[in-house]
Amino acid sequence: MTFDTLASPVAFLRDMLPDLPIEADLQAYESWWQSEGQSISTAIDRAGTPWLRMFDRFGKRIDEVMYPPEYWRMLRQGYKTGTVWRTFEHQSLFPSYALFYVTSFFDMGLTCPYTISLAAAVPLEKYGDAMMKERFLAPMLRRDDSVWQGAQWMTEVKGGSDLGANVETIARRDGDRWLLTGDKYFATNFHADLSVVAARFEGAPANVRGLGLFLVPRYRDDGSLNWTARRIKDKIATRSVPTGEVELRDSEAYLMGKPEWGIYLILEVLNLSRVSNAIGTVAVAQRAMAEALHFASQRVAFGKPVIEHPLMKRQFEQRSEQLRQSFALAWESLRMMESVRHETPPYSDSFHLCRLLIHLAKYQTAELAAQSAKWAMEVHGGMGTLAEFGIERLLREAMIADIWEGPPHRQILDGLEVMERKGAHHMLFEHLTPFADPAALQDIIARVDHHLSLDQYEKEAGSQEVFEALAQFTGAALASKMQVKAIVSN
């Protein structure tokens, strides 16, 4: 893998995907980042947490996030290029997620508002009624500065993984709409125009069956704020997306889909974000490798460039292969999600296979990004610790991406559940058979089957090792698949 390929997200995508969508537009978007976006992104990150203006000069509550004008230009560039509207024009997720990859290479945090906007628009089109689509979807598909943003708010102060026990926001019926009351503790992109929100139906049991997914606009019908912000979080990275604490007080909302489908719709939204996280963290790993290669090619130690030392050269070779395998796994999870995203409950076997692929991809790629950023810092030595060169930022942002949409243990346990209850591992092995090494395939089949036969405590306690092995095996097999397709295409 050459430096030219590593230094360009579009070149890497072209190398991995012979059927790369909207290539000319991706190239133009990358050029914009190189000429303008990078300097804005760096300035926003160095400026730290933005501040919240809660009232205007007349005492009216406005809860405005105070970023400089350049931030809004950077943010809207992605929306106008098509991070949301292209999914609907092309009737495919691929163009939007390719744009997510390019964005993440330059600014992982900025991918977040694009992702959760798309993750609001997709279920709105799928489950919203005619009024909701006309009123709320159309503004999200605009291609100018008036475009609306979306958000998703699931997590409350007790945590996000156990939604059944921790969601205390209550939804009560009010004619054709609902009123939500509660607090969301990690409300990312909280200044969005509308949000998809998890809430519990009034009187429903304290488990996942009592949850619904609601669309909550920023303003009430009378024009006043529909929710208020308590504060903006001061977090270690992703400063290009504000995260706050939001208070819902009889906030006007609209139910998405059937009431009994609530938890399934919530998981559909999370899966859209998890795949974006997987795609984006591979881009972060690529950026870390590109920065490391640039430095190692020019830094001279013991009479020759660092890259020419055998150990360093071998590390680059190994990490290049890990990068390709992780991208193959992430992109296959996207392909599978695209093939099943129009399904509604009850889902097909293919949907459950998709779930397992997503958990494997989210787990594997987040770990890759964190380890690649750490390694890039080591390659730079002391220079890597200095904020002015941007390597430490990659590590900060990779660590947050590791936690977004469920940390590693959540992916492992949910992956274990879909194997136990739905037999998704059998479908996965069948899916990989044409591309996998036969001996390695038989080994991982035996290993997974043995693990699933253990008692419940040992099965959960020892699940990380076998899940990690399954993720690595799956990435290697899918990279072989991509290589075959590339050869055939050429």
N, C-alpha and C positions, 0 to 999 in steps of 0.2 A: 504494500500500500504506500503510495507516494505522498509527499507532503502536500502536493497540489490537491489530491483527493481528500486528504484529512482536513485541510484548511477550508474547504468549501462544502457546506451541507448539501448543496444541489449536486455537486460532483459525486459525493458519496451516495446520494439517493439514485443518481443515474447509474452508478456502478452496480448497485444492489438491485435495481428495479428496471428491467428492460421496458416495462410498460409504464414508466413514470408519468403521472398525470400532470397536466398544465405546466410543462417544463419551462416554456418561455416566460410565463408569469412568475414561476418560482425563481427563475434567474433574475428577473427584474426586481423582485422582492429582496433577494439576497444583495443585489447591488445597492438598493436603498439602505439596507442595514450597514453595508460597508462604508457608504459615503456620508450617511447622516445618523442612522439609528444608534450605532454603537456609542457615539459620543454622548448622545442624550441618555442612553441607558446607564452609562458609567456615572454621569452626573447625578442621576436620580438615586442610584445606589449609594454614592458617596454622601448625598445629602441626608440620608437616614429616613426615619419614620416621618411621613407627612403629618400635618396637624389638622385638627377638625374645627371648623367654624360652625358652632352650633346655632347661633342666632344672627339675623341680619341687624342692621342698625336701629330698626324699629321694634326689636324684640320678638320677631317672628322666628319660629324654629325652622331651620333650613338644613342642618347637618351636612355641610359641604366639605368635601375633602380638598385640601389646599395643596395641589400640585402646581408646578410652573406650567405655562402654556406649552412648552416643548413636550412635556409628558403626554398631554392630550393629543398632540400631533403624532407622536410615536404610537400611542395606543390605537388611534383611529386609522392609522396606516394599515394595520392588519385587518381591521374590520372592512375597510374599503377594498382591500386586495381580495378578500373573500374567505376569511376564516370561518364565517358562519354561512353567508348566502350561497357559497359554492356547493355546499351539501345539497341544497334544495334545487339549484339550477341544474346540477349534474346528476341529481338523484343518486348520489354516492358520497360516502364519507371520505373517500381517498383524497380528493383535492384539499379538503379542510385539514386533514391530519398531516399531509405533506407540508402544508403551510405551518402547522404546529411544529414540525421538525425543524424547519428553518428558523422560526422564531426562537425555539428553545436553544439552538446553537448559540444565539446571541444574547438571549435574555429569557431564562427559564420561567421567571416570575410572570412575565407578560403573557406567556402561554396560558396561565391560569384563567384570566378573565375571558379569553377567547374560548377556552374549553367549557367553562361553566355557562357561558352564553349559549354555546351550541347545545349543551346538555339541558338547557331550559327550552330551547327552540324545538329540538327533536321530539320530546314527549308532548310538547304543546301541539305540534302538527299531528301527532299520532293519537293523542287522547283528548285533546281539547275540542269543545263544541264549536259551532260556526261563529258564535259571538266572540269567543275567546280568540279564535284564529284571526278574525277580522280586526279586533281591537288590539291584540298584543303581538301576534306573529308578524304581521306586515311591517311594523316599525323595526323589528329585529333583522329584517332582510334588506334594509336600506343600504345604499352604497355610497353614502356621503356622511358628512359630519353629524347629521341628525340621527344616526343609527342608535338604536337602543341596545343596552347591555343587559345581560342576565346574570343570575347568581344561583347558588344552591346552598341552603342552610339546613343541615341535619344535626350538627353537634351541639350539645348543651354542656353545662358546666361539669356534669358527672362523667362525661366522656362520649366518644362517638362510636366505638365498636359494638357495644351492647345497646342498640337502638331500642329494642323492646323494653328494656328496663329504664333507660336514661332519658327518653323523650318525654318531657312533662308539659310541653306546649299543648294546650287544649283547643280543639276546634268545635264550635257549636253552630248549629244550623241557623241561618237568618234569611228565610225566603229562598231566593235562587242562589244565594251566596253563603259563605261561611265567615265567621268571626274567630280569629286566632288570638290567643293570649298566652304569652310565655316569653322566655329569653333564650337567644341563641348566642353561644359563647365564642365560637369561631365562625364568624360570618364574613367569609371572604368576598371581596368586591361588593361590600355592603352598600355602596352608593349606586348600585345598578338600578335600572328602571323597573325590573321585575325579577322575582326570585321564586324558585321552587323550594318548598318548605315542608319538612316532615312534621306532622302534628298528630296527636291522639284524639280520636273522636270522643266527645263528651260521654262519659259513662262506660267507655270501652275498657276491656281488661288491659293490665299492664304487661303486654307482650307484643310481639311484632304484628299479630293479627288485628290489634287495635289501632294501627297506624294508617294514615292516609297521606297522599302527596297533594299539595295545594300550590296554586299559582297566586303569588301575592304581589300586586303592583306597588310601586313606590308611593303613589299618591292615591288618596281616597277619591270617591266620586265628587266630593265637594272641593277638591284641590288641595287639601291639607295633607301633611305627611302621614303615610299609612304605618310607618314604624319610626322609631327614633334610635339614635346611636348613643351608647353609653361612653365609649372611648374607642380609639384606634390602638391595636396591639403594637407594642415595640418588640419586633421579632428579629432574629439574627440575619435574615436574608429575605429574598423575594420582595424587596421594597417597591417594586414596580406594580404591586397589587396590594391595596389596603385591606387589612383584616380587622374587624371590629367586633364589639359586643352590641347586639341588637335587641331592643325591647319591642315586643309585639303586644299591643293592648287593644283588644277588639279590632284587630287589623282585618280589613276586608280581603277576602280570599275566595278562590274558585277551585273546586275539587277537580282533580285530574283523573279521568277514568272511573271505573266502578269502585265503590268504597272497599269492597273485599279484595281488590287488587293492590291496595296501598303499598304493602311491603315489596311487591314485585316491581312496581313502578319506581320505587326508591332505588332498588338494586339495578334497574335498567339505567337510571341516571348515573349511579356510581360506576357502572361498567363503562359508560362513555368516558368518564373522567379517568378511570384506571387505565384504559388503553392509551389515552392521551399522555398520561404520566409515563407509561412504558415507552412510548415513542419519544417523548421529550427527554427522558433521562438517558436514552441512547445518544441523543444529540449532545447532551452535556458531557458524556463520556468521550464522544468524538472531539469536542472542543478541548477537553483536557488533554487528549492525546496530541492534538494539533499543536497546542501550546508547548507541550513537553518536547515534541519532535523539533519544533523550531529552535528551542533553546539548546537541546542536546546536539543539534547539527552545527551550532556555532560556538558552543562553549568548549574550550580546549583544556584538557587535563592530561597530564603525563604525556605530553607531546602529540596528542591527536584529539579530534573532536570526540566528545563523550559518546556520541552515537556509534562510533567505530569500536568501542570496547565490547568484547563478546557478550558480557552479561547484560549490558544495556541493550544491545542489539536483539538479544534473545527475548528480553522483556517486551520490547516493541512488537516483535513477531507474535508473541503469545497474546498480547493485549489486542492486537489487530484482529486476530482470530476470534477472541472473545467478543469484540465489538460487532463483527459480522454475525456471529451466532445469536447474540442478543437482539440485534436488529431483526434478524429473520424471525425470531420468536415473537417480538413485538408486532411486526407487520402481519404475521399470520393470525395473531389475535384480532387485529383489525379486519383482515379478510373474513374471518369467521363471524365477527360481529356484524359486518355488512350483510352477510348472507342470512342472518337470523333477526335483524333488528326490527322487521315489520311484524314479527310474531307477537301474539298476546297470550296471556295465560289461558289454559295450561300449555306449557312449552314443549317443543320437540326434543328428541335426544341430541340433535345438533346444537340446540341452545345450551344444553348442559355441558357438552364438549367445549363450547365457546367459553362458558364460565371457567372451566378448568384451565384453558389456555390463558385466559386473562389473569387468573391468579398466579400462574407460573410466570407470565411475562412481567407483571407488576413486581413480583418478588425478585426475579433475576436482574432486571434492568436497573432497579433502584440500587441494588447492591453494587452493580457494575459502575454506576455513576459515582457513588461515594468512594469506592476503592480507586477508581481512575483519577478522581480529583486529588485524593490523598497521595497517590503515586506521582502525579504531575508536580505536586508540591515538593516531594522528595527529589525528583529530577532537578528541579530548580534550586534545591538547597535553600539557603537563607533568603534568596530572592523570592522564593515562592511564598514566603510568609508576609511579604510586604503588600499592603492594600493597593498600592499604585500600579501593580502589574496584573491584578485581577485573578490570580490563581486561587487565592484564599476565598474569593467570592464564589468560585466554582464549588469549592468544598462546602461553603455555607449553604448554597442553594441545593446541592445534592442531598444534604442531610435533611432538609425540609421535604424534598420530593420523596424521600424514603418513608416519611410519615403520612403524607397526603393520601387520602382515600384508603386508609388502613395501613398500619405498619406491617413489617414482615410476618409477625406471628399471626396477624389477622388473615393474610393471604394463605398461609400454611393451613390454618384450621378450616377456613372456608373451602380450600382446595381438598382437604381431607374429607370434609362433609359431602362434597359433590361426587367424590369417588365412592364413598360408602353408600350413599343413598341412591345415586343415579348410575353407578358403574361407569362414570365418565372416563376412567383410565383405560377401560377396554376399548372404548371408541377412539381414544387418543392413540393407542398402540396400532389399531387398525388404520388410522389416518396416516401414521408415520411409516408403516411397513414398507411402502415402495422406495423410501429414501434412506431408511436407517440401516446401519451396519447390523447384519443378522445376529451376530454373537452378542453385541451390545444390547440389542433389542431383547433377546431372551434373558439376558442378565437382569435388565431393569424390570421386566415382567415378573420374574421370580422374586425380585427384591420387594416390589410393591405388593404383590400378593401375600408374601410372608408378613410384611408389616401390617397389612389390613387384617390379618388373622390374629394379631396380638390382643390381649385384653385392653379395655378402653384406656386405662391409665397409661400403660406402656405405649399404646398406639399414639396418644397425644404427646406424651413426654418425649418420645424419640422421633417425632415427625419431621423435624427440621432437616435432618441429615438425608432422609430418603426423598423429601420434597425438593431439596437442592439438587440431588442427583438426577431426579426426574426433569427438573428445569434445564439442567445442563445437557442431558441427553436429547431433550426435545429441541433445544436451540441448535445443537449439532446436526440433527436430522433435517431440520428445516433449512439450515444453511446449505446443506447438500442439495435440497430441493431447489433453492434459489439459484445455485450454481448450474444445475442442469438446465433450468429455464433460460439462464443467461446464455449458455452455450448454444442451445437450440435457437434462441432469438438471433444470435449473431451468425 
